[in-house]
Amino acid sequence: MEYRQLGASGLKVPVLSFGTGTFGGGGDFFKAWGNTQTDEAARLVNLCMDAGITFFDTANVYSQGLSEEILGKAIIGLRDKIILSTKATFKMGSGPNDYGSSRFHLVKSCEESLRRLKTDYVDIYHMHGFDGNTPVEETLSALNDLITAGKVRYIACSNFSGWHLMKSLSVSEKYGWSKYIAHQAHYSLISREFEWELMPLGVDQKIGTIVWSPLSAGRLGGKYRRNQPIPSDGRIAQGGGEGPEIPEEFFFNLIDVLDEVAAETGKTVAQVALNWLLQRPTVSNVVIGARNEEQLKQNLGAVGWNLNLDQVKKLDAASDKSPIYPYWHQRKNTALNPLPDFYGKFNQ
């Protein structure tokens, strides 16, 4: 398993991590993701360890804590061998302080996550979203205190806009507090908006990218085909999809190219889509999920090989979309706004 530096930190992470949103199956939304219970979770964790995936990602909001509880049981005896990541910010109760990134909520959430995960610390603690109601200074001061207390080793964010992340980095620098080292972001061949501002920010500020939903809720898993019904056993059909509607013509044209590249490489559509992400600037890690052992084993085949330059460019062209303002204007003036170097590595 290849390891990469996570942003500007000294932490090295495997290029694949295992996301446990499928653990627990609590509520209609997360039940659509999966319903993995303790015994199967332990088998999946052991499969990951055998394959070199030592990074496990969860969140307190996944099935309202059930995911953390099941993961905590599945990693008993493995804690010193793994990297553990969880998140806070989203709603965990009916009270006015049961959500957000206030000091009150973060300290409480962290302590509850540690209890569910059966550990004294988490390696990476993510803000699951930006809280516009809490001063950035309060959030970052609380996170810095959690690091000082030894309950958190590194902090990261997720689903931030460019200005959210840049302001946070500036505040941390101003007060000498720990900075976000990574941004867990929605990114795939279907959804490349991350490249418009957040990727250039990551290049400039040395923020590592941890990719979530790399297969776009299963759309890039190889089961979706033109003029065929949506798979009834998939996340989308069961109400677990996220994000805006995707134009059918764009989507199936992309699937056609993925099929072509899969045939050239002898890999599956899912493996090609995951490998494409691992070629992108700032990407340190891709979070893969699986409802069962078969899915996990298939996703593991995304590493140990690379698409060639022509194949990457073919997929780039098939997945390109016209950006919104001001990015379409900046794209016309690349001399002033150079894009991250997608292809330089191929010429080394």
C-alpha positions, -999 to 999 in steps of 0.1 A, spaced: 0 0 0 14 34 -10 16 60 18 15 98 12 22 128 34 -11 144 46 -8 181 37 21 199 54 20 177 84 44 149 93 16 123 92 18 97 65 -14 80 55 -23 51 31 -38 63 -2 -70 44 6 -89 46 39 -120 27 49 -152 48 55 -176 33 80 -208 52 71 -222 18 63 -218 7 99 -250 7 120 -278 13 95 -296 37 118 -324 58 103 -337 57 68 -308 78 53 -279 58 67 -297 25 64 -296 32 26 -258 34 29 -256 0 46 -264 -20 77 -231 -35 88 -231 -49 123 -202 -58 146 -192 -92 133 -191 -82 97 -175 -49 106 -147 -69 123 -142 -90 92 -140 -59 70 -115 -42 93 -93 -73 92 -95 -74 54 -84 -38 53 -55 -45 76 -44 -74 55 -44 -51 25 -24 -23 42 -54 0 48 -47 12 83 -68 44 82 -104 42 93 -129 71 90 -162 77 108 -183 105 122 -205 109 152 -235 117 130 -233 84 112 -263 65 125 -263 88 155 -232 72 170 -238 36 160 -210 37 134 -185 48 160 -197 22 185 -194 -6 160 -160 6 148 -148 8 183 -156 -28 189 -141 -39 156 -107 -23 163 -102 -37 198 -65 -48 200 -56 -28 169 -56 8 182 -18 13 181 -17 0 145 -43 23 129 -51 59 121 -85 68 134 -106 97 121 -140 110 132 -160 142 129 -183 166 146 -205 196 139 -238 182 127 -269 176 148 -267 150 175 -298 159 196 -328 181 199 -312 208 222 -300 242 210 -264 232 217 -265 198 202 -250 209 169 -224 233 155 -188 240 162 -190 259 195 -166 250 223 -195 236 242 -206 212 215 -171 202 203 -157 193 237 -189 173 245 -188 156 211 -152 147 213 -156 131 247 -186 111 235 -168 100 204 -138 88 224 -162 68 247 -180 52 217 -147 44 199 -132 30 231 -100 51 228 -82 79 246 -75 99 214 -84 103 177 -57 109 152 -76 132 129 -107 152 141 -127 168 114 -152 197 115 -178 180 93 -191 213 80 -186 250 85 -206 266 114 -214 302 104 -230 309 138 -199 303 158 -168 326 157 -139 309 139 -117 319 168 -139 299 193 -138 268 171 -101 268 165 -93 276 201 -114 247 213 -97 224 188 -63 236 199 -72 228 235 -83 193 225 -49 188 209 -31 202 240 -51 178 262 -40 148 241 -75 139 229 -68 149 193 -36 147 173 -44 166 141 -74 186 130 -90 188 96 -122 201 80 -148 189 55 -172 205 31 -158 240 36 -158 267 9 -126 284 -1 -131 314 22 -141 292 51 -108 273 49 -86 303 42 -101 323 71 -96 294 94 -59 290 84 -54 327 89 -69 327 124 -48 297 134 -16 314 121 -25 346 139 -28 330 173 -2 302 168 -28 275 170 -28 242 152 -40 244 116 -62 222 96 -39 198 78 -65 183 54 -99 189 38 -122 160 33 -140 169 1 -166 156 -23 -147 148 -55 -152 123 -83 -152 121 -121 -189 132 -119 -183 161 -95 -151 181 -103 -161 214 -88 -135 209 -61 -109 217 -87 -122 253 -93 -110 268 -60 -104 243 -33 -77 224 -51 -57 255 -60 -60 266 -24 -48 232 -13 -18 234 -36 -9 269 -23 -15 262 14 -3 226 14 -37 212 25 -40 175 18 -72 163 3 -92 133 16 -118 124 -9 -153 113 1 -179 97 -22 -152 89 -49 -177 67 -67 -206 92 -64 -228 71 -42 -222 41 -64 -229 57 -97 -194 49 -108 -195 14 -94 -201 -3 -127 -238 -11 -124 -254 19 -141 -259 16 -178 -277 35 -205 -313 25 -210 -313 3 -180 -332 7 -147 -314 21 -117 -302 -8 -96 -328 -14 -68 -302 -25 -43 -281 7 -46 -278 37 -23 -296 61 -47 -326 39 -52 -329 34 -15 -327 72 -7 -291 75 3 -278 96 -25 -264 131 -21 -258 162 -43 -276 177 -73 -292 159 -102 -267 147 -129 -276 152 -165 -282 118 -181 -264 125 -213 -233 137 -195 -234 107 -171 -238 80 -197 -212 95 -220 -188 94 -191 -197 58 -184 -190 49 -220 -155 63 -217 -150 45 -184 -160 13 -200 -135 19 -228 -106 26 -204 -116 -4 -182 -114 -26 -212 -79 -12 -220 -66 -17 -185 -83 -49 -176 -97 -32 -145 -133 -25 -134 -151 8 -139 -149 14 -101 -112 7 -100 -105 31 -130 -126 59 -113 -107 55 -80 -73 54 -97 -81 86 -116 -86 104 -83 -52 91 -71 -35 110 -100 -49 144 -89 -30 172 -72 -33 174 -34 -51 140 -31 -35 122 -2 -62 97 5 -95 83 -10 -121 70 14 -137 38 1 -168 22 16 -182 -12 12 -214 -30 23 -197 -64 21 -164 -82 15 -169 -85 -22 -172 -47 -27 -142 -41 -5 -120 -65 -24 -130 -50 -57 -122 -14 -45 -88 -26 -32 -79 -33 -69 -77 5 -75 -41 6 -62 -8 -10 -74 -11 3 -109 -17 37 -127 -37 49 -157 -14 62 -184 -14 99 -195 -37 93 -226 -63 75 -204 -62 103 -178 -68 129 -205 -96 109 -220 -114 107 -187 -107 144 -181 -123 154 -213 -154 131 -208 -160 145 -172 -153 182 -179 -180 208 -172 -182 245 -178 -174 262 -145 -195 290 -129 -183 325 -125 -156 336 -118 -139 303 -127 -149 304 -164 -133 338 -166 -102 327 -148 -100 296 -170 -97 320 -200 -68 338 -184 -46 309 -173 -14 330 -176 -27 349 -145 -44 319 -128 -24 288 -135 -42 255 -129 -26 228 -107 -2 206 -128 -23 175 -135 2 160 -159 37 169 -148 42 137 -130 39 117 -162 68 136 -178 93 130 -150 
